[in-house]
């Protein structure tokens, strides 16, 4: 068995060394690669890997998801960041988590990945995949965007808004379109069924596109088309917790559904 460790910024070398020692004691081949490594180095490190172990925060997990999904490699996230909403275990649980994985005491949760293509005419300008969402936001002199929306080659409508988000839903194959500060109050989020592409045409721009909150946005001109749909392969996430714990994590990590005023 081979495990590749994706190391996020700020993770101490002692942590990496300890993880590698623990796996070698179980006769597991393990090595590390930094999140900022060149694509060639990343590809060599991931070759023939059976597990991608991310050490860092949610950003490192998202970077790992983009690497693991197309290769069909399961991913296990260890939180060394502040929030760790996406990761499965905390830093202090890493050794016990590795033991559980190597003993086969885990489940695989499949997550839909988003395939995003930016088109200008018949030319593809950029392609990217993401786990959570793509955000199309107004940019430059544009105070508001006008977006024409099509789903599975059927016209849905045209909206005026600050932008729009196309997002995945955990454990489901549906995609969600969420308008950002729409001009009309009648414009609401829409859930679309599985295996359908959502196309956003920028009628009035310019705009900027970001996938999974990436550090660098991509410029989108008036007339450009952003096509969003499910990636061909799903992400395999290693989980030790039951499926219903997702909602517990929402409350614990994000405070969702918790009253602002304490109950008496």
ZATORMAR-834256 format. One record per atom (N, C-alpha, C): residue in one letter; chain; atom name; x, y, z. Coordinates in steps of 0.05 Angstrom, whole numbers, always signed. Layout:
<atoms>
A | A | CA | X | Y | Z
...
</atoms>
This chain:
<atoms>
X | A | N | +17 | -24 | +0
X | A | CA | +0 | +0 | +0
X | A | C | +18 | +25 | +0
X | A | N | +8 | +45 | -14
X | A | CA | +23 | +70 | -16
X | A | C | +5 | +94 | -8
X | A | N | +15 | +111 | +10
X | A | CA | +0 | +134 | +19
X | A | C | +16 | +159 | +12
X | A | N | +2 | +178 | -1
X | A | CA | +14 | +204 | -7
X | A | C | +3 | +225 | +12
X | A | N | +21 | +240 | +25
X | A | CA | +14 | +260 | +44
X | A | C | +15 | +287 | +30
X | A | N | -7 | +301 | +29
X | A | CA | -8 | +329 | +18
X | A | C | -5 | +348 | +41
X | A | N | +17 | +362 | +41
X | A | CA | +24 | +379 | +64
X | A | C | +16 | +408 | +59
X | A | N | -1 | +419 | +77
X | A | CA | -8 | +447 | +75
X | A | C | +12 | +465 | +88
X | A | N | +10 | +491 | +84
X | A | CA | +28 | +510 | +95
X | A | C | +24 | +510 | +126
X | A | N | +46 | +512 | +140
X | A | CA | +45 | +514 | +169
X | A | C | +45 | +488 | +184
X | A | N | +45 | +466 | +170
X | A | CA | +46 | +440 | +183
X | A | C | +75 | +433 | +190
X | A | N | +81 | +428 | +215
X | A | CA | +108 | +424 | +225
X | A | C | +119 | +398 | +213
X | A | N | +145 | +398 | +207
X | A | CA | +159 | +375 | +197
X | A | C | +157 | +351 | +215
X | A | N | +156 | +356 | +241
X | A | CA | +154 | +334 | +261
X | A | C | +128 | +318 | +257
X | A | N | +107 | +332 | +250
X | A | CA | +82 | +319 | +245
X | A | C | +84 | +300 | +221
X | A | N | +96 | +310 | +200
X | A | CA | +100 | +294 | +176
X | A | C | +117 | +269 | +182
X | A | N | +139 | +274 | +196
X | A | CA | +157 | +251 | +202
X | A | C | +143 | +231 | +219
X | A | N | +127 | +240 | +238
X | A | CA | +112 | +221 | +256
X | A | C | +92 | +204 | +240
X | A | N | +78 | +217 | +221
X | A | CA | +59 | +202 | +205
X | A | C | +73 | +181 | +188
X | A | N | +96 | +189 | +176
X | A | CA | +110 | +170 | +159
X | A | C | +121 | +147 | +175
X | A | N | +131 | +152 | +199
X | A | CA | +141 | +130 | +217
X | A | C | +118 | +111 | +224
X | A | N | +95 | +123 | +231
X | A | CA | +72 | +106 | +239
X | A | C | +64 | +88 | +216
X | A | N | +64 | +98 | +192
X | A | CA | +56 | +81 | +169
X | A | C | +77 | +61 | +161
X | A | N | +102 | +68 | +163
X | A | CA | +124 | +49 | +157
X | A | C | +124 | +26 | +177
X | A | N | +115 | +32 | +202
X | A | CA | +114 | +10 | +222
X | A | C | +93 | -10 | +214
X | A | N | +73 | -2 | +197
X | A | CA | +53 | -20 | +187
X | A | C | +59 | -30 | +159
X | A | N | +85 | -26 | +151
X | A | CA | +95 | -34 | +124
X | A | C | +80 | -20 | +102
X | A | N | +74 | +6 | +106
X | A | CA | +60 | +22 | +86
X | A | C | +81 | +42 | +75
X | A | N | +83 | +43 | +48
X | A | CA | +100 | +62 | +35
X | A | C | +87 | +90 | +36
X | A | N | +101 | +109 | +47
X | A | CA | +90 | +136 | +51
X | A | C | +110 | +157 | +43
X | A | N | +100 | +179 | +31
X | A | CA | +117 | +201 | +24
X | A | C | +100 | +227 | +24
X | A | N | +114 | +250 | +24
X | A | CA | +100 | +275 | +25
X | A | C | +104 | +292 | +0
X | A | N | +85 | +310 | -5
X | A | CA | +88 | +330 | -26
X | A | C | +74 | +355 | -16
X | A | N | +86 | +377 | -21
X | A | CA | +75 | +403 | -13
X | A | C | +52 | +411 | -31
X | A | N | +33 | +425 | -19
X | A | CA | +9 | +434 | -34
X | A | C | +17 | +452 | -57
X | A | N | +39 | +467 | -55
X | A | CA | +47 | +486 | -76
X | A | C | +67 | +473 | -96
X | A | N | +71 | +447 | -95
X | A | CA | +90 | +433 | -112
X | A | C | +81 | +435 | -141
X | A | N | +100 | +436 | -160
X | A | CA | +93 | +436 | -189
X | A | C | +77 | +412 | -197
X | A | N | +62 | +414 | -218
X | A | CA | +43 | +393 | -226
X | A | C | +58 | +367 | -232
X | A | N | +82 | +369 | -244
X | A | CA | +98 | +345 | -250
X | A | C | +106 | +330 | -225
X | A | N | +115 | +345 | -205
X | A | CA | +122 | +332 | -179
X | A | C | +98 | +319 | -166
X | A | N | +75 | +333 | -168
X | A | CA | +51 | +323 | -156
X | A | C | +42 | +297 | -169
X | A | N | +44 | +296 | -195
X | A | CA | +36 | +272 | -210
X | A | C | +53 | +248 | -203
X | A | N | +79 | +253 | -200
X | A | CA | +98 | +231 | -193
X | A | C | +92 | +221 | -165
X | A | N | +86 | +239 | -147
X | A | CA | +80 | +231 | -119
X | A | C | +55 | +216 | -116
X | A | N | +35 | +222 | -133
X | A | CA | +9 | +209 | -131
X | A | C | +7 | +183 | -147
X | A | N | +27 | +178 | -164
X | A | CA | +26 | +154 | -180
X | A | C | +26 | +129 | -162
X | A | N | +7 | +111 | -168
X | A | CA | +3 | +86 | -154
X | A | C | -5 | +89 | -125
X | A | N | -14 | +113 | -117
X | A | CA | -22 | +117 | -89
X | A | C | -50 | +105 | -84
X | A | N | -53 | +94 | -60
X | A | CA | -78 | +82 | -52
X | A | C | -94 | +101 | -34
X | A | N | -81 | +121 | -23
X | A | CA | -95 | +140 | -6
X | A | C | -80 | +167 | -7
X | A | N | -96 | +189 | -8
X | A | CA | -85 | +216 | -6
X | A | C | -92 | +226 | +22
X | A | N | -72 | +232 | +38
X | A | CA | -76 | +242 | +65
X | A | C | -70 | +272 | +65
X | A | N | -89 | +289 | +71
X | A | CA | -84 | +318 | +71
X | A | C | -80 | +327 | +99
X | A | N | -59 | +341 | +103
X | A | CA | -53 | +353 | +129
X | A | C | -53 | +384 | +126
X | A | N | -73 | +396 | +137
X | A | CA | -77 | +425 | +134
X | A | C | -106 | +432 | +140
X | A | N | -115 | +454 | +129
X | A | CA | -143 | +462 | +133
X | A | C | -161 | +454 | +110
X | A | N | -184 | +467 | +108
X | A | CA | -203 | +461 | +86
X | A | C | -191 | +467 | +59
X | A | N | -174 | +487 | +57
X | A | CA | -162 | +494 | +31
X | A | C | -144 | +472 | +21
X | A | N | -129 | +459 | +39
X | A | CA | -112 | +437 | +31
X | A | C | -129 | +413 | +23
X | A | N | -151 | +408 | +37
X | A | CA | -169 | +387 | +30
X | A | C | -181 | +391 | +2
X | A | N | -189 | +416 | -4
X | A | CA | -201 | +422 | -30
X | A | C | -180 | +418 | -52
X | A | N | -155 | +426 | -46
X | A | CA | -134 | +422 | -66
X | A | C | -129 | +392 | -70
X | A | N | -131 | +376 | -48
X | A | CA | -128 | +348 | -51
X | A | C | -151 | +335 | -66
X | A | N | -175 | +345 | -63
X | A | CA | -198 | +334 | -77
X | A | C | -195 | +337 | -107
X | A | N | -184 | +360 | -116
X | A | CA | -180 | +364 | -144
X | A | C | -159 | +345 | -156
X | A | N | -141 | +336 | -139
X | A | CA | -120 | +316 | -147
X | A | C | -130 | +288 | -146
X | A | N | -146 | +282 | -125
X | A | CA | -153 | +254 | -119
X | A | C | -176 | +244 | -137
X | A | N | -196 | +261 | -142
X | A | CA | -220 | +252 | -156
X | A | C | -214 | +241 | -184
X | A | N | -199 | +256 | -201
X | A | CA | -195 | +246 | -228
X | A | C | -178 | +220 | -228
X | A | N | -163 | +215 | -207
X | A | CA | -146 | +191 | -206
X | A | C | -160 | +168 | -191
X | A | N | -183 | +173 | -180
X | A | CA | -198 | +152 | -166
X | A | C | -185 | +145 | -139
X | A | N | -170 | +163 | -127
X | A | CA | -156 | +158 | -102
X | A | C | -173 | +167 | -78
X | A | N | -178 | +151 | -59
X | A | CA | -193 | +160 | -35
X | A | C | -176 | +182 | -20
X | A | N | -191 | +199 | -6
X | A | CA | -178 | +221 | +8
X | A | C | -186 | +222 | +37
X | A | N | -168 | +226 | +55
X | A | CA | -173 | +229 | +84
X | A | C | -161 | +255 | +93
X | A | N | -178 | +272 | +104
X | A | CA | -170 | +299 | +113
X | A | C | -165 | +300 | +143
X | A | N | -141 | +311 | +150
X | A | CA | -134 | +316 | +178
X | A | C | -132 | +346 | +182
X | A | N | -147 | +356 | +201
X | A | CA | -149 | +385 | +205
X | A | C | -125 | +396 | +221
X | A | N | -109 | +413 | +208
X | A | CA | -88 | +428 | +221
X | A | C | -94 | +458 | +217
X | A | N | -118 | +465 | +209
X | A | CA | -126 | +493 | +205
X | A | C | -144 | +503 | +227
X | A | N | -159 | +523 | +221
X | A | CA | -177 | +536 | +241
X | A | C | -204 | +524 | +241
X | A | N | -216 | +519 | +218
X | A | CA | -244 | +510 | +217
X | A | C | -245 | +479 | +213
X | A | N | -235 | +469 | +192
X | A | CA | -235 | +440 | +187
X | A | C | -263 | +429 | +183
X | A | N | -280 | +443 | +169
X | A | CA | -307 | +434 | +164
X | A | C | -307 | +409 | +146
X | A | N | -289 | +409 | +126
X | A | CA | -289 | +387 | +107
X | A | C | -273 | +363 | +116
X | A | N | -253 | +368 | +132
X | A | CA | -235 | +346 | +141
X | A | C | -250 | +327 | +160
X | A | N | -240 | +303 | +162
X | A | CA | -254 | +282 | +178
X | A | C | -245 | +281 | +207
X | A | N | -219 | +285 | +212
X | A | CA | -208 | +282 | +239
X | A | C | -190 | +306 | +246
X | A | N | -187 | +310 | +272
X | A | CA | -170 | +332 | +282
X | A | C | -141 | +322 | +283
X | A | N | -122 | +341 | +286
X | A | CA | -94 | +335 | +286
X | A | C | -86 | +313 | +306
X | A | N | -98 | +315 | +330
X | A | CA | -91 | +296 | +351
X | A | C | -102 | +268 | +347
X | A | N | -120 | +265 | +327
X | A | CA | -132 | +239 | +321
X | A | C | -119 | +225 | +298
X | A | N | -97 | +237 | +287
X | A | CA | -86 | +226 | +262
X | A | C | -76 | +197 | +265
X | A | N | -61 | +191 | +285
X | A | CA | -51 | +164 | +288
X | A | C | -73 | +143 | +291
X | A | N | -93 | +150 | +308
X | A | CA | -115 | +131 | +311
X | A | C | -132 | +129 | +285
X | A | N | -134 | +151 | +271
X | A | CA | -148 | +151 | +246
X | A | C | -134 | +133 | +225
X | A | N | -108 | +135 | +224
X | A | CA | -92 | +119 | +205
X | A | C | -95 | +89 | +212
X | A | N | -96 | +83 | +238
X | A | CA | -99 | +55 | +246
X | A | C | -126 | +45 | +237
X | A | N | -147 | +61 | +241
X | A | CA | -174 | +52 | +232
X | A | C | -175 | +48 | +202
X | A | N | -162 | +66 | +187
X | A | CA | -162 | +62 | +158
X | A | C | -147 | +37 | +150
X | A | N | -124 | +33 | +161
X | A | CA | -108 | +9 | +154
X | A | C | -121 | -17 | +163
X | A | N | -137 | -15 | +184
X | A | CA | -152 | -39 | +193
X | A | C | -178 | -43 | +178
X | A | N | -184 | -24 | +160
X | A | CA | -209 | -27 | +144
X | A | C | -234 | -18 | +158
X | A | N | -231 | -3 | +180
X | A | CA | -255 | +5 | +196
X | A | C | -263 | +34 | +187
X | A | N | -273 | +36 | +163
X | A | CA | -282 | +62 | +153
X | A | C | -303 | +57 | +131
X | A | N | -314 | +79 | +122
X | A | CA | -333 | +78 | +99
X | A | C | -324 | +98 | +78
X | A | N | -333 | +94 | +54
X | A | CA | -327 | +113 | +32
X | A | C | -352 | +129 | +26
X | A | N | -349 | +156 | +27
X | A | CA | -371 | +174 | +20
X | A | C | -364 | +186 | -7
X | A | N | -382 | +182 | -27
X | A | CA | -377 | +193 | -53
X | A | C | -389 | +221 | -56
X | A | N | -373 | +239 | -66
X | A | CA | -382 | +267 | -70
X | A | C | -379 | +275 | -99
X | A | N | -400 | +288 | -109
X | A | CA | -399 | +298 | -137
X | A | C | -379 | +321 | -139
X | A | N | -362 | +319 | -159
X | A | CA | -344 | +341 | -165
X | A | C | -356 | +358 | -188
X | A | N | -349 | +383 | -188
X | A | CA | -360 | +402 | -208
X | A | C | -339 | +406 | -230
X | A | N | -347 | +403 | -254
X | A | CA | -330 | +408 | -278
X | A | C | -338 | +435 | -289
X | A | N | -320 | +453 | -291
X | A | CA | -325 | +481 | -300
X | A | C | -309 | +487 | -325
X | A | N | -322 | +497 | -345
X | A | CA | -308 | +504 | -370
X | A | C | -316 | +533 | -378
X | A | N | -296 | +549 | -383
X | A | CA | -300 | +576 | -392
X | A | C | -296 | +577 | -423
X | A | N | -317 | +586 | -437
X | A | CA | -317 | +585 | -466
X | A | C | -320 | +614 | -477
X | A | N | -305 | +619 | -499
X | A | CA | -308 | +644 | -514
X | A | C | -312 | +636 | -543
X | A | N | -337 | +638 | -552
X | A | CA | -343 | +627 | -578
X | A | C | -340 | +597 | -578
X | A | N | -325 | +586 | -596
X | A | CA | -321 | +557 | -597
X | A | C | -295 | +549 | -583
X | A | N | -281 | +569 | -571
X | A | CA | -255 | +564 | -559
X | A | C | -258 | +561 | -528
X | A | N | -245 | +540 | -518
X | A | CA | -245 | +535 | -489
X | A | C | -221 | +550 | -477
X | A | N | -227 | +570 | -460
X | A | CA | -206 | +586 | -447
X | A | C | -194 | +573 | -423
X | A | N | -210 | +559 | -408
X | A | CA | -201 | +547 | -383
X | A | C | -219 | +525 | -374
X | A | N | -207 | +505 | -361
X | A | CA | -223 | +483 | -349
X | A | C | -213 | +479 | -320
X | A | N | -232 | +473 | -302
X | A | CA | -224 | +468 | -274
X | A | C | -245 | +450 | -262
X | A | N | -237 | +437 | -240
X | A | CA | -256 | +421 | -225
X | A | C | -256 | +431 | -196
X | A | N | -278 | +427 | -182
X | A | CA | -280 | +436 | -154
X | A | C | -299 | +418 | -139
X | A | N | -297 | +419 | -113
X | A | CA | -315 | +402 | -96
X | A | C | -339 | +418 | -88
X | A | N | -337 | +443 | -82
X | A | CA | -359 | +458 | -70
X | A | C | -375 | +475 | -90
X | A | N | -361 | +494 | -103
X | A | CA | -377 | +513 | -120
X | A | C | -359 | +528 | -139
X | A | N | -373 | +540 | -159
X | A | CA | -361 | +561 | -175
X | A | C | -377 | +586 | -171
X | A | N | -362 | +608 | -167
X | A | CA | -375 | +634 | -162
X | A | C | -369 | +652 | -186
X | A | N | -390 | +664 | -198
X | A | CA | -387 | +683 | -219
X | A | C | -396 | +710 | -208
X | A | N | -378 | +729 | -205
X | A | CA | -383 | +754 | -191
X | A | C | -377 | +778 | -210
X | A | N | -391 | +800 | -205
X | A | CA | -386 | +824 | -221
X | A | C | -358 | +834 | -216
X | A | N | -346 | +846 | -237
X | A | CA | -319 | +856 | -235
X | A | C | -316 | +881 | -251
X | A | N | -293 | +895 | -247
X | A | CA | -287 | +919 | -262
X | A | C | -308 | +941 | -258
X | A | N | -318 | +951 | -280
X | A | CA | -338 | +973 | -279
X | A | C | -366 | +963 | -276
X | A | N | -370 | +937 | -277
X | A | CA | -397 | +926 | -276
X | A | C | -408 | +927 | -248
X | A | N | -430 | +942 | -244
X | A | CA | -443 | +943 | -218
X | A | C | -462 | +920 | -215
X | A | N | -471 | +909 | -237
X | A | CA | -490 | +887 | -235
X | A | C | -485 | +870 | -260
X | A | N | -489 | +844 | -258
X | A | CA | -486 | +826 | -280
X | A | C | -514 | +818 | -291
X | A | N | -514 | +813 | -317
X | A | CA | -538 | +801 | -329
X | A | C | -529 | +774 | -339
X | A | N | -542 | +753 | -329
X | A | CA | -534 | +725 | -336
X | A | C | -558 | +711 | -348
X | A | N | -552 | +698 | -371
X | A | CA | -572 | +682 | -384
X | A | C | -567 | +653 | -376
X | A | N | -588 | +639 | -365
X | A | CA | -584 | +613 | -354
X | A | C | -598 | +592 | -371
X | A | N | -583 | +571 | -377
X | A | CA | -594 | +548 | -392
X | A | C | -587 | +523 | -377
X | A | N | -605 | +503 | -376
X | A | CA | -600 | +477 | -364
X | A | C | -607 | +456 | -383
X | A | N | -587 | +438 | -389
X | A | CA | -592 | +416 | -408
X | A | C | -603 | +427 | -434
X | A | N | -592 | +449 | -443
X | A | CA | -599 | +462 | -469
X | A | C | -628 | +473 | -469
X | A | N | -639 | +477 | -445
X | A | CA | -665 | +489 | -443
X | A | C | -662 | +516 | -429
X | A | N | -675 | +537 | -440
X | A | CA | -673 | +564 | -428
X | A | C | -688 | +565 | -402
X | A | N | -675 | +575 | -381
X | A | CA | -687 | +578 | -355
X | A | C | -696 | +607 | -351
X | A | N | -679 | +626 | -359
X | A | CA | -686 | +654 | -356
X | A | C | -661 | +671 | -355
X | A | N | -665 | +697 | -352
X | A | CA | -644 | +716 | -350
X | A | C | -647 | +732 | -324
X | A | N | -625 | +734 | -310
X | A | CA | -626 | +748 | -284
X | A | C | -606 | +771 | -283
X | A | N | -613 | +791 | -267
X | A | CA | -595 | +813 | -261
X | A | C | -588 | +810 | -231
X | A | N | -562 | +808 | -225
X | A | CA | -553 | +803 | -198
X | A | C | -524 | +811 | -195
X | A | N | -514 | +811 | -171
X | A | CA | -485 | +815 | -166
X | A | C | -469 | +791 | -178
X | A | N | -482 | +768 | -180
X | A | CA | -469 | +745 | -191
X | A | C | -486 | +720 | -186
X | A | N | -473 | +697 | -188
X | A | CA | -488 | +672 | -183
X | A | C | -468 | +651 | -174
X | A | N | -478 | +632 | -159
X | A | CA | -462 | +609 | -149
X | A | C | -475 | +584 | -160
X | A | N | -459 | +566 | -171
X | A | CA | -468 | +539 | -177
X | A | C | -453 | +520 | -158
X | A | N | -468 | +505 | -142
X | A | CA | -456 | +490 | -120
X | A | C | -465 | +461 | -121
X | A | N | -448 | +443 | -110
X | A | CA | -456 | +416 | -106
X | A | C | -470 | +413 | -79
X | A | N | -482 | +390 | -74
X | A | CA | -495 | +384 | -49
X | A | C | -482 | +358 | -38
X | A | N | -474 | +358 | -12
X | A | CA | -461 | +335 | -1
X | A | C | -478 | +309 | -4
X | A | N | -465 | +288 | -14
X | A | CA | -476 | +261 | -17
X | A | C | -499 | +260 | -38
X | A | N | -506 | +283 | -51
X | A | CA | -526 | +283 | -71
X | A | C | -514 | +289 | -98
X | A | N | -528 | +283 | -120
X | A | CA | -518 | +289 | -147
X | A | C | -529 | +315 | -158
X | A | N | -547 | +327 | -143
X | A | CA | -560 | +352 | -152
X | A | C | -540 | +375 | -152
X | A | N | -546 | +395 | -169
X | A | CA | -531 | +420 | -169
X | A | C | -551 | +443 | -162
X | A | N | -540 | +463 | -148
X | A | CA | -557 | +485 | -138
X | A | C | -547 | +511 | -151
X | A | N | -565 | +526 | -162
X | A | CA | -559 | +553 | -172
X | A | C | -569 | +574 | -152
X | A | N | -551 | +590 | -142
X | A | CA | -559 | +610 | -122
X | A | C | -552 | +638 | -133
X | A | N | -571 | +655 | -140
X | A | CA | -566 | +682 | -148
X | A | C | -555 | +698 | -124
X | A | N | -536 | +716 | -129
X | A | CA | -524 | +733 | -108
X | A | C | -536 | +761 | -110
X | A | N | -550 | +769 | -89
X | A | CA | -563 | +795 | -88
X | A | C | -578 | +802 | -114
X | A | N | -598 | +785 | -121
X | A | CA | -612 | +790 | -146
X | A | C | -628 | +816 | -145
X | A | N | -631 | +829 | -169
X | A | CA | -646 | +854 | -170
X | A | C | -675 | +850 | -165
X | A | N | -686 | +827 | -174
X | A | CA | -715 | +821 | -170
X | A | C | -718 | +802 | -147
X | A | N | -737 | +807 | -129
X | A | CA | -742 | +790 | -106
X | A | C | -753 | +763 | -114
X | A | N | -764 | +761 | -138
X | A | CA | -775 | +735 | -147
X | A | C | -754 | +715 | -155
X | A | N | -729 | +724 | -158
X | A | CA | -708 | +706 | -167
X | A | C | -697 | +691 | -142
X | A | N | -701 | +665 | -143
X | A | CA | -694 | +648 | -120
X | A | C | -674 | +626 | -128
X | A | N | -661 | +613 | -108
X | A | CA | -644 | +590 | -114
X | A | C | -661 | +568 | -127
X | A | N | -648 | +553 | -145
X | A | CA | -661 | +530 | -158
X | A | C | -643 | +505 | -155
X | A | N | -655 | +483 | -150
X | A | CA | -642 | +457 | -149
X | A | C | -647 | +442 | -175
X | A | N | -625 | +433 | -188
X | A | CA | -628 | +419 | -213
X | A | C | -620 | +389 | -209
X | A | N | -634 | +372 | -224
X | A | CA | -630 | +343 | -221
X | A | C | -602 | +334 | -230
X | A | N | -596 | +309 | -225
X | A | CA | -569 | +298 | -231
X | A | C | -562 | +298 | -260
X | A | N | -536 | +299 | -265
X | A | CA | -525 | +296 | -292
X | A | C | -535 | +317 | -312
X | A | N | -539 | +341 | -303
X | A | CA | -548 | +363 | -321
X | A | C | -527 | +386 | -320
X | A | N | -520 | +396 | -343
X | A | CA | -502 | +419 | -344
X | A | C | -518 | +445 | -341
X | A | N | -506 | +463 | -326
X | A | CA | -517 | +490 | -323
X | A | C | -499 | +509 | -338
X | A | N | -511 | +525 | -355
X | A | CA | -495 | +543 | -372
X | A | C | -502 | +572 | -364
X | A | N | -482 | +588 | -358
X | A | CA | -486 | +616 | -352
X | A | C | -472 | +632 | -374
X | A | N | -488 | +648 | -388
X | A | CA | -477 | +666 | -408
X | A | C | -477 | +695 | -398
X | A | N | -454 | +708 | -398
X | A | CA | -452 | +735 | -388
X | A | C | -462 | +754 | -410
X | A | N | -486 | +764 | -406
X | A | CA | -498 | +782 | -425
X | A | C | -488 | +811 | -420
X | A | N | -485 | +818 | -395
X | A | CA | -474 | +844 | -387
X | A | C | -452 | +839 | -366
X | A | N | -428 | +848 | -371
X | A | CA | -406 | +842 | -354
X | A | C | -389 | +867 | -350
X | A | N | -363 | +864 | -344
X | A | CA | -348 | +838 | -342
X | A | C | -352 | +825 | -315
X | A | N | -341 | +800 | -313
X | A | CA | -344 | +785 | -288
X | A | C | -318 | +771 | -281
X | A | N | -318 | +758 | -259
X | A | CA | -295 | +742 | -249
X | A | C | -305 | +715 | -240
X | A | N | -291 | +694 | -246
X | A | CA | -299 | +667 | -238
X | A | C | -278 | +655 | -219
X | A | N | -288 | +643 | -197
X | A | CA | -271 | +629 | -178
X | A | C | -283 | +602 | -172
X | A | N | -266 | +582 | -172
X | A | CA | -275 | +555 | -165
X | A | C | -264 | +548 | -137
X | A | N | -282 | +540 | -119
X | A | CA | -275 | +533 | -92
X | A | C | -259 | +554 | -78
X | A | N | -266 | +579 | -82
X | A | CA | -253 | +602 | -69
X | A | C | -224 | +605 | -75
X | A | N | -216 | +597 | -99
X | A | CA | -188 | +599 | -107
X | A | C | -176 | +627 | -103
X | A | N | -150 | +627 | -99
X | A | CA | -137 | +653 | -94
X | A | C | -137 | +671 | -118
X | A | N | -136 | +659 | -142
X | A | CA | -136 | +674 | -166
X | A | C | -162 | +670 | -181
X | A | N | -175 | +693 | -187
X | A | CA | -199 | +691 | -203
X | A | C | -193 | +692 | -233
X | A | N | -212 | +683 | -249
X | A | CA | -208 | +683 | -278
X | A | C | -227 | +704 | -290
X | A | N | -215 | +722 | -306
X | A | CA | -231 | +743 | -319
X | A | C | -251 | +731 | -339
X | A | N | -276 | +741 | -338
X | A | CA | -297 | +732 | -355
X | A | C | -308 | +757 | -369
X | A | N | -308 | +757 | -396
X | A | CA | -317 | +780 | -412
X | A | C | -346 | +777 | -419
X | A | N | -358 | +799 | -427
X | A | CA | -385 | +798 | -437
X | A | C | -386 | +780 | -462
X | A | N | -405 | +762 | -462
X | A | CA | -407 | +743 | -484
X | A | C | -396 | +716 | -478
X | A | N | -379 | +714 | -457
X | A | CA | -367 | +689 | -449
X | A | C | -389 | +670 | -437
X | A | N | -383 | +645 | -439
X | A | CA | -402 | +624 | -428
X | A | C | -387 | +607 | -408
X | A | N | -400 | +603 | -385
X | A | CA | -389 | +585 | -364
X | A | C | -407 | +561 | -362
X | A | N | -396 | +538 | -369
X | A | CA | -411 | +513 | -368
X | A | C | -403 | +497 | -343
X | A | N | -423 | +490 | -327
X | A | CA | -418 | +476 | -302
X | A | C | -434 | +449 | -302
X | A | N | -421 | +428 | -295
X | A | CA | -434 | +402 | -294
X | A | C | -418 | +383 | -277
X | A | N | -429 | +359 | -273
X | A | CA | -415 | +339 | -256
X | A | C | -390 | +329 | -270
X | A | N | -368 | +326 | -255
X | A | CA | -344 | +314 | -266
X | A | C | -349 | +284 | -271
X | A | N | -334 | +272 | -289
X | A | CA | -338 | +244 | -297
X | A | C | -334 | +225 | -273
X | A | N | -316 | +232 | -254
X | A | CA | -310 | +215 | -232
X | A | C | -317 | +229 | -206
X | A | N | -328 | +214 | -187
X | A | CA | -335 | +225 | -161
X | A | C | -311 | +223 | -142
X | A | N | -311 | +241 | -122
X | A | CA | -290 | +240 | -101
X | A | C | -297 | +219 | -81
X | A | N | -277 | +203 | -73
X | A | CA | -281 | +183 | -52
X | A | C | -269 | +194 | -26
X | A | N | -286 | +200 | -7
X | A | CA | -277 | +211 | +18
X | A | C | -278 | +189 | +40
X | A | N | -256 | +186 | +54
X | A | CA | -255 | +167 | +76
X | A | C | -270 | +179 | +101
X | A | N | -289 | +165 | +111
X | A | CA | -304 | +174 | +134
X | A | C | -304 | +153 | +156
X | A | N | -302 | +162 | +180
X | A | CA | -305 | +144 | +204
X | A | C | -332 | +149 | +218
X | A | N | -342 | +174 | +214
X | A | CA | -367 | +181 | +226
X | A | C | -391 | +173 | +209
X | A | N | -415 | +170 | +221
X | A | CA | -439 | +162 | +205
X | A | C | -448 | +185 | +188
X | A | N | -464 | +179 | +166
X | A | CA | -472 | +200 | +148
X | A | C | -487 | +223 | +161
X | A | N | -503 | +217 | +181
X | A | CA | -519 | +238 | +193
X | A | C | -502 | +258 | +209
X | A | N | -476 | +252 | +214
X | A | CA | -459 | +270 | +229
X | A | C | -454 | +296 | +214
X | A | N | -460 | +297 | +188
X | A | CA | -456 | +321 | +172
X | A | C | -471 | +345 | +185
X | A | N | -495 | +340 | +195
X | A | CA | -511 | +361 | +207
X | A | C | -500 | +369 | +234
X | A | N | -489 | +350 | +248
X | A | CA | -475 | +357 | +274
X | A | C | -451 | +374 | +268
X | A | N | -437 | +368 | +246
X | A | CA | -413 | +384 | +239
X | A | C | -422 | +412 | +232
X | A | N | -444 | +416 | +218
X | A | CA | -454 | +442 | +212
X | A | C | -457 | +459 | +237
X | A | N | -469 | +447 | +258
X | A | CA | -473 | +462 | +282
X | A | C | -447 | +467 | +297
X | A | N | -430 | +447 | +299
X | A | CA | -405 | +449 | +315
X | A | C | -385 | +468 | +302
X | A | N | -382 | +466 | +276
X | A | CA | -362 | +482 | +262
X | A | C | -371 | +510 | +254
X | A | N | -396 | +511 | +244
X | A | CA | -406 | +536 | +233
X | A | C | -428 | +550 | +250
X | A | N | -437 | +536 | +271
X | A | CA | -458 | +547 | +288
X | A | C | -485 | +549 | +274
X | A | N | -489 | +533 | +252
X | A | CA | -514 | +535 | +238
X | A | C | -536 | +523 | +254
X | A | N | -559 | +538 | +256
X | A | CA | -582 | +529 | +270
X | A | C | -580 | +533 | +300
X | A | N | -559 | +546 | +309
X | A | CA | -556 | +551 | +338
X | A | C | -568 | +579 | +344
X | A | N | -585 | +581 | +365
X | A | CA | -598 | +606 | +371
X | A | C | -578 | +628 | +379
X | A | N | -583 | +652 | +370
X | A | CA | -566 | +675 | +378
X | A | C | -569 | +682 | +407
X | A | N | -593 | +678 | +417
X | A | CA | -599 | +682 | +445
X | A | C | -601 | +655 | +459
X | A | N | -584 | +649 | +479
X | A | CA | -585 | +623 | +492
X | A | C | -612 | +616 | +503
X | A | N | -619 | +590 | +500
X | A | CA | -645 | +581 | +511
X | A | C | -645 | +582 | +541
X | A | N | -668 | +588 | +552
X | A | CA | -670 | +588 | +582
X | A | C | -673 | +560 | +592
</atoms>
